Amino acid sequence: MVFTPSLRLLAVSLVALLQPVSAIWPAPQTFTKGNSSLYLHQNIKITYNGEPLAYTADYPASALSSKEIVTAGVSRALGSIFSQNFVPWMLQPRGQLSKFEPDVYKGQKWIKSLEIVQNTKDANNIVKPALAGEVSEEYSLTLSAEGDVKLTADSYIGVLHGLESFTQLFFQHSTGTSWYTPWAPVEIKDKPKYPHRGILLDVARTFMPVKNILGTIDGMAASKLNRLHVHVTDSQSWPLQIISMPEVAEKGAYHPSQTYSPADIDNIQKYGALRGVQVYFEIDMPGHIGSVSLSHPDIIVAYDQWPYQWYCAEPPCGAFKLNDTKVDDFLGKLWDDLLPRVTPYSAYFHTGGDELNRNDSMLDEGIKSNDTEVLRPLLQKFIEKQHNRVRKQGLTPLTWEEIPLEWNVNVGKDVVVQTWLGPDSVKNLTSKGHKVIDSNYNFWYLDCGRGQWLNFDNAGYAAFSPFLDWCNPNKGWRHVYSHDPAANLTPEEAKLVLGGEVAVWAESIDPITLDTIIWPRASVAGEVLWSGRIDPATGQNRTQLDAAPRLSELRERLVARGVQSSSVYMTWCTQDPTGKSCEYPLV
């Protein structure tokens, strides 16, 4: 073949298209890279604000100070490069790995130093988080062609985010004894679009051991997600130990082995704080509280009523009595015990409020009515009392959208409202001045599409076959990626969207399947919330062709770190770094 100038240009363009992407996930706000290779060794010179900082594998932070947290963060970052990395053959065209990775026997150049500069001093009570948006998560990262790295941030959390991006520049060499980046020089300037980027994890319907929760936090840190919302009690079980009321968990938990001790709760929150993840808890009420009936039957109504659909969304039902002083006594004791123990690590506490069924109060001898006009004043008083108790402990209340929208209960402007019923709710709430966390079930309910968890006898077979669940279909990563929490909002309304959470309700999820349900789809929502839907380079929505190769690389990093993520697509697709081989051709 004779190469004309036009054919040569085409060939060069094709080679450029086939160059592997560098999978910084989520996509930084600005990112430039070169094509020179640098190697990393374990005796790299590290400084933090000018002071030497030695790399120690598996460094345990001995104190909750900025330097200790950063030191532990450096240990995890370098440990992930040296001990939890991978050879990227599956991300290169078949047989082309040798053209991607450098020749270890020729002209090795080494990274010499890692200089970490934190511009501002963290608060004295460093792990007591501020409200969403009050602490800078911004960072900048440069890697020179000569091997000098500089990471600058305003907070320890920004430093941790920068270290995570640093780790994503490196691969393990196929020789097995070298680690390199092919992208020097590098310059990244980055900060999140939304300050609240989270996962809701239901541990009441199915108990999740502490190790699984900690593993979820590890995956979150790798994806720059920063809020773990633990839905810790529900009508099915109460796994949370309350020191002053041990009978609640003793009778309400599925089994004595399926409880969280005060030490467990402290460990989970501290583990998150060391990784830039704020863990906060939800006691759902006044509905979704039936498990309390097993220890305190006198304050619960409609527990395990049948047929359940008259009293709740799913069995075994159960709600607090809304006109009984014994409920207030119980909650006063609960809050005095629990809230001081979670306050040191959290800025928020979630008081629930979803799916309260009016018919429950028909069975309450103190009310005997399902009239909204009768129930609303009682609910208003109930919510105000609990929110004031939360505030008294230095926490900001969260509630589900039904409280202000369905019940028209007035909540303070400080209250953050979590919405799940769709874009109309977000519009409605923000137009009224409420701050919002978006968990739109049409996009970000990760438990959907797994089929019914209820059983049907032969009489119900024909009506319910093929037994799809209420929020079918499954929300694949491409659908998760398409959601924009601020769609159709005015600029002023959009400012009130603090971010979002993917929801992992556990009716049919357990510790064995947990990772594959969450990952990498939570990471996908994380990019939407960190980077925004718009690519600043093009002014257009980020495409699946851009996301898929980077997401495939992130998935390999998650698996290398022990997070059992689902795959993005088959290896034949990952070996085309442009994603074009698995693009649907429009004709």
Secondary structure as GFF3:
##gff-version 3
##sequence-region A 1 587
A	DSSP	alpha_helix	5	17	.	.	.	ID=ss1
A	DSSP	beta_strand	30	39	.	.	.	ID=ss2
A	DSSP	beta_strand	45	48	.	.	.	ID=ss3
A	DSSP	beta_strand	51	52	.	.	.	ID=ss4
A	DSSP	alpha_helix	66	83	.	.	.	ID=ss5
A	DSSP	three_ten_helix	88	91	.	.	.	ID=ss6
A	DSSP	alpha_helix	97	100	.	.	.	ID=ss7
A	DSSP	beta_strand	113	118	.	.	.	ID=ss8
A	DSSP	beta_strand	139	143	.	.	.	ID=ss9
A	DSSP	beta_strand	148	153	.	.	.	ID=ss10
A	DSSP	alpha_helix	156	167	.	.	.	ID=ss11
A	DSSP	beta_strand	171	172	.	.	.	ID=ss12
A	DSSP	beta_strand	179	190	.	.	.	ID=ss13
A	DSSP	beta_strand	196	202	.	.	.	ID=ss14
A	DSSP	alpha_helix	210	222	.	.	.	ID=ss15
A	DSSP	beta_strand	227	233	.	.	.	ID=ss16
A	DSSP	alpha_helix	246	252	.	.	.	ID=ss17
A	DSSP	alpha_helix	262	273	.	.	.	ID=ss18
A	DSSP	beta_strand	278	283	.	.	.	ID=ss19
A	DSSP	three_ten_helix	290	294	.	.	.	ID=ss20
A	DSSP	three_ten_helix	297	299	.	.	.	ID=ss21
A	DSSP	beta_strand	300	301	.	.	.	ID=ss22
A	DSSP	three_ten_helix	308	310	.	.	.	ID=ss23
A	DSSP	beta_strand	319	320	.	.	.	ID=ss24
A	DSSP	alpha_helix	325	342	.	.	.	ID=ss25
A	DSSP	three_ten_helix	343	345	.	.	.	ID=ss26
A	DSSP	beta_strand	348	350	.	.	.	ID=ss27
A	DSSP	three_ten_helix	358	363	.	.	.	ID=ss28
A	DSSP	alpha_helix	372	392	.	.	.	ID=ss29
A	DSSP	beta_strand	396	400	.	.	.	ID=ss30
A	DSSP	alpha_helix	402	405	.	.	.	ID=ss31
A	DSSP	beta_strand	416	419	.	.	.	ID=ss32
A	DSSP	alpha_helix	423	431	.	.	.	ID=ss33
A	DSSP	beta_strand	435	438	.	.	.	ID=ss34
A	DSSP	alpha_helix	441	444	.	.	.	ID=ss35
A	DSSP	alpha_helix	458	464	.	.	.	ID=ss36
A	DSSP	alpha_helix	477	481	.	.	.	ID=ss37
A	DSSP	alpha_helix	491	494	.	.	.	ID=ss38
A	DSSP	beta_strand	497	504	.	.	.	ID=ss39
A	DSSP	alpha_helix	514	518	.	.	.	ID=ss40
A	DSSP	alpha_helix	521	531	.	.	.	ID=ss41
A	DSSP	beta_strand	534	535	.	.	.	ID=ss42
A	DSSP	beta_strand	540	541	.	.	.	ID=ss43
A	DSSP	alpha_helix	544	560	.	.	.	ID=ss44
A	DSSP	alpha_helix	571	574	.	.	.	ID=ss45
A	DSSP	three_ten_helix	580	582	.	.	.	ID=ss46
###
